[in-house]
Amino acid sequence: MTTPLPGTGTLFTLDPAVAHLNHGSYGAVPVPVQRAQARLRAEQERDPDGFFADLPDRIARARAEVASALGGDPARLALLTNVTEGVAVVLESIPLAAGDEILVTDHGYGAVTRAAERRAAETGAAVRCVRLSPHLADEHAVRERVLAAVTRRTRVAVLDLVTSPTARVIAAPTLLAALAERRVTTVVDAAHAPGMLPVDLGGAAGGADFWVGNLHKWAFAPRAAAVLAVRAAWRPRVRPLMLSWEHDRGFPGRVEWRGTCDYTPWLAAPAGFALLEKLGAERVRAHNEQLAAHGQRQLVERTGLRPLPATAGLAMRAVRLPPGVAESEHAAKALMVAVQRRLSTRIAIRPWPGGGVLRISAQLYNRPDEYTRLADGLAHLITR
Ligand SMILES: Cc1ncc(COP(=O)(O)O)c(C=O)c1O
């Protein structure tokens, strides 16, 4: 049984009446990081002109700290608002022409796949979606399926490191290497990686051409903090979504600066990594993984639902709902609402043909009995 890590009981300000088993969607900002951001905002309001005057330099310092936590080179890394934005920047930067193909999988994040579809429509390229059974046994099976879909026309592959609906690893290092051998440009959606997994970008983009990760999910940063890491050869070709005063300074400043807006999430992001370090990143990860595994066991044992294969080290797990349950967007949302209203529990459910997928997360604020209560309540809800 997972025991709470000492000193973490008052780290979060979540409503105690709700079991928040969905850290993977929007994260939760710990109190010390909330305070760090509040201090920055107060400073900004005391002297807006002074605050903005040296902001690009402060952003560069925050970026260097974030890069050091992720093993990246600050010159090849840009801070961004979120993965949605990062993927849009990347897709704008990769030249595509009629007849080219962009490879995605059916486990990809909806907004990311839509961005690929729009870019394809604008350039005459096509999106090829690889269908992967949620029950595929392991990374090897995933790799074979993805590589089998590569054609002479495949220019780009947009792949998740950890998938959102099914909590499994797709863009493993061996798959990225095999795609590079085939001259496919790789874009890794690593939305869940920073903080959840030990990340070492290796001074570049973690074995990919582009690697985009959120800091506001598992790295305890305030919301609207993410990173884009870019392989050296691509650096001069990265095209920001809009022009700014920083444009002539090149990457990364030209991607980061978007005029007047709230940059405090980036400046406070190092406080998130510092907290993780102080708590012991390994201990946090071990705690979260064990708790997520416990949660999945409870769901399987108490409801008879089928587990999806789990990847070691992840703080999220998924189970398959029965055929006919949550197969449409509408039905999945309705079941999430029912779980929230009747069981006071937040979880993620995505529609899937043949039975939706329910995902649980585990974070320091979760307790084993929250999963037991969910399992017992869910059994009742889906058999009614
Ligand atoms: C795999 C994956 N990609 C992208 C995103 C989008 O993240 P954001 O809304 O921060 O852009 C998410 C969010 O849950 C995700 O899980």
The ligand as an SDF file (V2000), in Angstrom:
LIG
                    3D

 16 16  0  0  0  0  0  0  0  0999 V2000
   -0.7040   14.0130  -25.0790 C   0  0  0  0  0  0  0  0  0  0  0  0
   -1.1780   15.4320  -24.9680 C   0  0  0  0  0  0  0  0  0  0  0  0
   -0.8250   16.3060  -25.9070 N   0  0  0  0  0  0  0  0  0  0  0  0
   -1.1970   17.6080  -25.8530 C   0  0  0  0  0  0  0  0  0  0  0  0
   -1.9760   18.0670  -24.8250 C   0  0  0  0  0  0  0  0  0  0  0  0
   -2.3840   19.5030  -24.8370 C   0  0  0  0  0  0  0  0  0  0  0  0
   -1.8490   20.1870  -23.7780 O   0  0  0  0  0  0  0  0  0  0  0  0
   -2.1580   21.7370  -23.6430 P   0  0  0  0  0  0  0  0  0  0  0  0
   -3.6430   21.8710  -23.4670 O   0  0  0  0  0  0  0  0  0  0  0  0
   -1.4100   22.1640  -22.4280 O   0  0  0  0  0  0  0  0  0  0  0  0
   -1.6960   22.3870  -24.8920 O   0  0  0  0  0  0  0  0  0  0  0  0
   -2.3930   17.1910  -23.8230 C   0  0  0  0  0  0  0  0  0  0  0  0
   -3.2590   17.6680  -22.7140 C   0  0  0  0  0  0  0  0  0  0  0  0
   -3.8280   16.9430  -21.9760 O   0  0  0  0  0  0  0  0  0  0  0  0
   -1.9770   15.8410  -23.8920 C   0  0  0  0  0  0  0  0  0  0  0  0
   -2.3570   14.9530  -22.9700 O   0  0  0  0  0  0  0  0  0  0  0  0
  1  2  1  0
  2  3  1  0
  2 15  2  0
  3  4  2  0
  4  5  1  0
  5  6  1  0
  5 12  2  0
  6  7  1  0
  7  8  1  0
  8  9  2  0
  8 10  1  0
  8 11  1  0
 12 13  1  0
 12 15  1  0
 13 14  2  0
 15 16  1  0
M  END
$$$$
